[in-house]
Amino acid sequence: NSMVPMVGIVDTAVMGRMGSPEWIAATAVGAILFSSIYWVFGFLRMGTGGLVAQAYGANDLADAGRLSIRALFIAASLGLLLIALQVPLLTIGLAALSESSDWKALTTTYFSIRILSAPATLMLYAILGSLIGLQQMSHVFLLQFVLNLLNIVLTISFFLHTSLGIAGVALATVISEYTTLLLGLYVSRQVLRQAWALKPVTPWLLDPVACLKYFRISGNLFIRTLCLTLAFYWMTVLGSRIGVVTLAINALLLHLVHFASYCMDGYAHAIESVTGYSVGRRSPDMFKQAVRASIELGLITSIVFSLLYWCTGDTLLALMSTDKNVQTLALEWLPWVIFAPIIGIWSFLLDGIFIGATRSANMRDSMMLSLLIFVVSTVILVPLMGNHGVWLSYYVLMIIRAATLMRYWTPLKQGIAQTPELAT
């Protein structure tokens, strides 16, 4: 997982050497637009992972394969739809941001190229969900490593040896996504082939009962992820309204936050897989042991990241931008990043547990309430505290996410010993 945010950090570092904060802002806005679009379809990974884990726990590999192929089919269809809707998506995405023709033109160039990778991106979500559900973490690591290392190498190469600029950043992502998709299909071939051999394909691929179950779980995750995406998008909007420098600085700081978050999300993926497996096995003891291990490891890792940012935050910021004004102002808001890992780890772990148990309705309700409280806090705090209010509201969001999920903890534990159908 640590490889995922490295791409954004390298993209920002490359654009941070173009001599103006507008380049950082354009890359940041382009990245947040795609995060906003793609995260909404995170159910392709989360929903698939939970269901495949339960099928694996029940020792039904044929069903795991059917779930994987059905998710790939849905992902490819949605990816093509996104390409067809790229113009209205970009228009809506830029509408709420501050007026600035300079960085908006750069963002448009970035968006028009990177959108071409939509089918590959969403299909990779489905593949990664399947592999996590099957506990094939070595393959998950391989795909993430190849995807992000190739992206980083191509981005730097295009920057050094071509005049593509921000277009090169987007093109690097497109090439990397499709290359990794081919690799993902190859490493998943065994479970996919086992299901594909069940002829005829159409009846089970479009089975109404199976599709309804998938979309019931996925629909809740869609709403949950949409709410989380809107929260991060709103942070970007608030930063852009304060000024282009603030927008660029928040992009740098969020890269540090996301780096720690993605690393700690590794524990969330692990507990997600084991939770789903425990549901399939109906083993509360296995679940309790996994929860304890994830809490201990997650807390230790969050403290390590906080200490790392405390000691080296200024150096990391200097690596991402050569603009002295940006560096100086970023240090003023760095303390918010330092303590973010310790605040955020609890919601990450709870997300993994609830995904593995396919308690998507609980996640939906929790995130809807969290978004409401987050928006109210920004309305109150940002006029009083400026960008400090934006970051304090982020803390509120993380705390409320964990607190609201804990309301459903007792029913979830009781459901672990039930059948997979009852647990959903």
C-alpha positions in Angstrom: 0.0 0.0 0.0 2.9 2.4 0.6 3.5 2.4 -3.1 0.1 3.9 -4.0 0.6 7.5 -2.6 4.2 7.5 -3.8 2.9 8.1 -7.3 1.1 11.3 -6.2 4.2 12.4 -4.2 6.4 12.0 -7.3 3.9 13.7 -9.5 3.8 16.7 -7.1 7.6 16.7 -6.8 8.0 16.8 -10.6 5.4 19.6 -11.0 6.9 21.4 -7.9 10.0 22.0 -10.1 8.1 23.9 -12.8 8.6 27.2 -10.9 5.0 28.0 -9.9 2.4 26.8 -7.4 -0.1 26.7 -10.3 1.5 23.4 -11.5 1.2 21.8 -8.1 -2.4 23.0 -7.8 -3.3 21.7 -11.2 -1.9 18.3 -10.5 -3.5 18.2 -7.1 -6.9 19.1 -8.4 -6.6 16.6 -11.3 -5.6 13.9 -8.8 -8.5 14.7 -6.4 -11.0 14.7 -9.2 -9.9 11.2 -10.2 -9.8 10.1 -6.6 -13.3 11.5 -6.2 -14.6 9.7 -9.3 -12.8 6.4 -8.7 -13.3 6.2 -4.9 -17.0 6.3 -5.5 -16.5 2.9 -7.3 -14.5 1.6 -4.4 -17.2 -1.0 -3.9 -15.6 -2.9 -6.7 -12.7 -3.7 -4.4 -14.4 -3.6 -1.0 -17.6 -5.4 -1.9 -15.8 -8.0 -4.0 -13.2 -8.5 -1.3 -15.7 -9.2 1.4 -17.8 -11.6 -0.6 -14.8 -13.5 -2.1 -13.3 -13.8 1.5 -16.6 -15.4 2.7 -16.7 -17.8 -0.3 -13.0 -18.7 0.4 -13.8 -19.2 4.1 -16.6 -21.5 3.1 -14.2 -23.4 0.7 -16.2 -22.5 -2.4 -13.6 -21.4 -4.9 -16.0 -21.7 -7.8 -18.2 -19.1 -6.3 -15.2 -16.9 -5.6 -14.3 -17.1 -9.3 -17.9 -16.2 -10.3 -17.9 -13.2 -8.0 -14.5 -12.1 -9.5 -15.7 -12.3 -13.1 -19.0 -10.6 -12.3 -17.1 -7.7 -10.7 -14.7 -7.5 -13.7 -17.7 -7.3 -16.1 -19.3 -4.5 -14.0 -16.0 -2.6 -13.7 -15.3 -2.7 -17.5 -18.8 -1.4 -18.2 -18.5 1.4 -15.7 -15.1 2.4 -17.0 -16.4 2.8 -20.5 -19.3 4.9 -19.2 -16.9 7.2 -17.4 -15.0 7.8 -20.7 -18.2 8.7 -22.4 -19.2 11.1 -19.7 -15.8 12.8 -19.3 -16.9 16.3 -20.4 -19.7 16.7 -17.9 -17.6 15.0 -15.1 -14.8 17.6 -15.6 -17.3 20.5 -15.8 -19.0 19.5 -12.5 -15.6 18.8 -10.8 -14.2 22.2 -11.6 -17.5 24.2 -11.0 -17.1 24.7 -7.2 -13.5 25.6 -7.3 -12.1 29.1 -7.4 -11.8 30.9 -10.8 -8.2 30.6 -12.2 -7.8 29.9 -15.9 -4.1 29.1 -15.5 -4.3 26.0 -13.4 -7.7 25.0 -14.6 -6.4 24.7 -18.2 -3.6 22.5 -17.0 -6.0 20.4 -15.0 -8.2 20.0 -18.2 -5.2 18.6 -20.1 -4.4 16.2 -17.3 -8.0 15.0 -17.0 -8.6 14.5 -20.8 -5.7 12.0 -21.0 -6.0 10.2 -17.7 -9.7 9.4 -18.0 -8.7 6.9 -20.8 -7.4 4.6 -18.1 -10.9 4.3 -16.4 -11.7 0.8 -17.5 -8.3 -0.5 -16.4 -8.4 1.3 -13.0 -11.9 -0.1 -12.1 -11.0 -3.6 -13.3 -7.9 -3.5 -11.2 -10.1 -2.6 -8.2 -12.1 -5.8 -8.8 -8.9 -7.9 -9.2 -7.3 -6.5 -6.0 -10.5 -7.1 -4.1 -10.6 -10.7 -5.3 -6.9 -11.3 -4.4 -7.4 -9.7 -0.9 -10.4 -11.9 -0.3 -8.4 -15.0 -1.3 -5.6 -13.8 1.0 -3.1 -13.8 -1.9 -1.3 -10.7 -0.5 1.9 -11.5 -2.4 0.0 -11.0 -5.6 -1.6 -7.8 -4.3 1.9 -6.6 -3.5 3.2 -7.5 -6.9 0.5 -5.6 -8.7 0.8 -2.5 -6.6 4.6 -2.6 -6.9 4.5 -2.9 -10.7 1.7 -0.3 -11.1 3.3 2.4 -9.0 7.0 1.8 -9.8 6.2 1.8 -13.5 4.2 5.0 -13.0 7.0 6.7 -11.1 9.6 5.7 -13.7 7.5 6.9 -16.6 6.6 10.2 -15.0 10.2 11.0 -14.3 11.3 9.9 -17.7 8.7 11.9 -19.5 9.7 15.0 -17.4 13.4 14.6 -18.1 13.3 13.6 -21.7 10.2 15.1 -23.2 8.3 18.5 -23.2 4.9 16.8 -22.3 4.7 18.5 -18.9 1.5 17.7 -17.1 0.3 15.6 -20.0 3.3 13.3 -19.4 2.2 12.8 -15.8 -1.3 11.7 -17.0 0.1 9.5 -19.8 2.4 7.7 -17.4 -0.6 6.7 -15.3 -2.6 5.4 -18.4 0.3 3.2 -19.6 0.9 1.9 -16.1 -2.8 1.0 -15.4 -3.3 -1.0 -18.6 0.1 -2.8 -18.2 -0.8 -3.8 -14.6 -4.3 -4.9 -15.7 -2.8 -7.5 -18.0 -0.6 -8.7 -15.2 -3.5 -8.8 -12.8 -5.6 -11.0 -15.2 -2.6 -13.3 -15.5 -2.0 -13.8 -11.7 -5.8 -14.3 -11.2 -6.1 -16.8 -14.1 -6.5 -19.9 -11.9 -9.6 -18.7 -10.0 -11.0 -17.0 -13.1 -10.5 -20.0 -15.3 -12.2 -22.3 -12.8 -15.4 -20.2 -12.9 -15.2 -19.5 -16.6 -15.3 -23.3 -17.2 -18.8 -23.4 -15.7 -20.8 -23.2 -19.0 -23.0 -21.6 -20.0 -21.6 -18.3 -18.5 -24.5 -15.9 -19.0 -26.9 -17.5 -16.5 -24.5 -17.3 -13.5 -22.9 -14.1 -14.7 -26.2 -12.3 -14.8 -27.9 -14.3 -12.1 -30.6 -12.0 -10.5 -30.2 -13.2 -7.0 -26.4 -13.0 -7.0 -26.4 -9.6 -8.7 -29.0 -8.3 -6.3 -26.9 -9.4 -3.3 -23.8 -7.8 -4.8 -25.5 -4.5 -5.6 -27.2 -4.4 -2.3 -23.8 -4.5 -0.5 -22.1 -2.4 -3.2 -24.9 0.2 -3.2 -24.3 0.9 0.5 -20.6 1.1 -0.1 -21.2 3.4 -3.0 -23.0 5.9 -0.8 -20.5 5.5 2.0 -17.5 6.1 -0.4 -19.4 9.0 -2.1 -19.8 10.7 1.3 -16.1 10.2 2.1 -15.1 11.5 -1.4 -17.3 14.6 -1.0 -15.5 15.3 2.3 -12.0 15.4 0.7 -13.4 17.2 -2.3 -14.8 19.9 0.0 -11.4 20.3 1.6 -10.0 21.0 -1.8 -12.7 23.5 -2.6 -12.1 25.3 0.7 -8.3 25.4 0.0 -8.9 26.8 -3.5 -11.2 29.6 -2.2 -8.5 30.7 0.3 -6.0 30.9 -2.5 -3.8 29.0 -5.0 -0.9 28.9 -2.5 -3.1 27.3 0.2 -4.4 24.9 -2.4 -0.9 23.8 -3.3 0.2 23.6 0.4 -2.8 21.4 1.3 -1.9 19.2 -1.6 1.6 18.6 -0.2 0.2 18.0 3.3 -2.4 15.6 2.1 0.2 13.6 0.3 1.9 13.0 3.7 -1.4 12.2 5.3 -2.3 9.8 2.5 1.1 8.1 2.6 0.6 7.2 6.3 -3.0 6.3 5.7 -2.3 3.9 2.8 0.4 2.2 4.8 -1.8 1.8 7.8 -4.6 0.6 5.4 -2.5 -2.5 4.9 -3.7 -3.6 8.3 -7.3 -2.8 7.3 -6.9 -5.0 4.2 -5.6 -7.8 6.3 -8.3 -7.6 8.9 -10.9 -7.3 6.1 -9.7 -10.6 4.6 -9.5 -12.4 7.9 -12.9 -11.0 9.0 -14.5 -12.3 5.9 -12.8 -15.6 6.3 -14.0 -15.8 9.9 -17.5 -15.2 8.8 -17.2 -18.0 6.2 -15.8 -20.3 8.9 -18.1 -19.0 11.6 -15.1 -18.6 13.9 -15.4 -15.8 16.5 -12.0 -16.8 18.1 -10.1 -16.2 14.8 -11.9 -12.8 14.5 -10.9 -11.8 18.1 -7.2 -12.7 17.5 -7.1 -10.8 14.2 -8.7 -7.7 15.7 -6.2 -7.6 18.6 -3.2 -8.0 16.2 -4.5 -5.3 13.9 -5.0 -2.8 16.8 -1.6 -3.4 18.2 0.3 -3.2 14.9 -1.9 -0.3 13.7 -1.3 1.8 16.8 2.5 1.2 16.8 2.7 2.1 13.1 0.7 5.3 13.6 3.0 6.4 16.3 6.0 5.7 14.1 4.6 7.8 11.3 3.8 10.7 13.7 7.4 10.6 15.0 8.7 10.5 11.4 6.7 13.6 10.4 7.7 15.3 13.6 11.4 14.8 12.8 11.6 15.0 9.0 8.4 16.9 8.0 10.3 20.0 6.8 12.7 17.9 4.7 9.9 16.0 3.1 8.1 19.2 2.2 11.3 20.6 0.7 11.6 17.5 -1.5 8.1 18.1 -3.0 8.4 21.8 -3.7 11.2 24.2 -4.4 9.0 27.3 -3.8 10.2 28.9 -0.6 6.9 30.6 0.1 5.1 27.3 -0.2 7.6 25.6 2.1 7.5 28.3 4.8 3.7 28.4 5.0 3.4 24.6 4.9 5.5 24.3 8.1 2.8 26.4 9.8 0.2 23.7 9.2 2.5 20.7 9.5 1.5 19.9 13.1 -1.9 18.8 11.8 -0.2 16.2 9.7 2.0 15.0 12.6 -0.9 13.8 14.7 -3.2 12.7 11.8 -2.0 9.0 11.8 -2.9 8.5 15.5 -6.3 10.1 14.9 -7.1 8.2 11.7 -5.9 4.6 12.4 -9.1 3.7 14.3 -11.5 4.5 11.4 -9.2 2.6 8.9 -9.3 -0.6 11.0 -13.0 -0.4 11.6 -13.6 0.1 7.9 -11.7 -3.1 7.2 -13.6 -5.1 9.8 -17.0 -3.9 8.6 -16.1 -4.5 4.9 -15.0 -8.1 5.7 -18.2 -8.7 7.5 -20.1 -7.1 4.6 -21.9 -4.7 7.1 -22.1 -2.1 4.4 -25.4 -0.6 5.6 -23.7 0.3 8.9 -20.8 1.9 7.0 -23.3 3.9 4.9 -25.2 5.3 7.9 -21.9 6.0 9.8 -20.4 8.0 6.9 -23.5 10.0 6.1 -23.6 11.2 9.7 -19.9 11.9 9.7 -20.1 13.9 6.5 -22.9 16.0 7.9 -21.0 16.8 11.1 -17.8 17.5 9.0 -19.5 20.0 6.8 -21.1 21.8 9.7 -17.7 22.0 11.4 -16.1 23.6 8.3 -19.0 26.2 8.1 -18.2 27.1 11.7 -14.4 26.7 11.9 -13.0 27.9 8.5 -14.3 31.5 8.8 -12.8 31.7 12.3 -9.5 29.8 11.8 -8.9 29.8 8.0 -6.9 26.8 6.8 -6.4 25.7 10.4 -10.2 25.3 10.5 -10.0 23.0 7.4 -7.6 20.7 9.2 -9.4 20.7 12.5 -12.6 19.7 10.6 -10.6 16.8 9.1 -9.8 15.6 12.6 -13.5 15.9 13.4 -14.3 13.7 10.4 -11.9 11.0 11.4 -13.0 10.9 15.0 -16.7 10.8 14.1 -16.2 8.1 11.6 -14.7 5.8 14.2 -17.2 6.8 16.9 -20.3 6.1 14.7 -19.0 2.7 13.6 -18.4 1.7 17.2 -22.2 2.0 17.7 -22.6 -1.2 15.6 -19.7 -3.2 17.2 -21.8 -5.5 19.4 -24.2 -6.6 16.6 -21.2 -7.2 14.3 -19.4 -9.5 16.8 -22.6 -11.4 17.3 -23.0 -11.8 13.6 -19.5 -13.4 13.1 -20.8 -16.8 14.4 -23.8 -16.7 12.1 -24.0 -17.9 8.5 -22.6 -15.6 5.7 -26.1 -14.9 4.5 -27.2 -13.6 7.9 -24.0 -11.6 8.3 -24.7 -9.5 5.2 
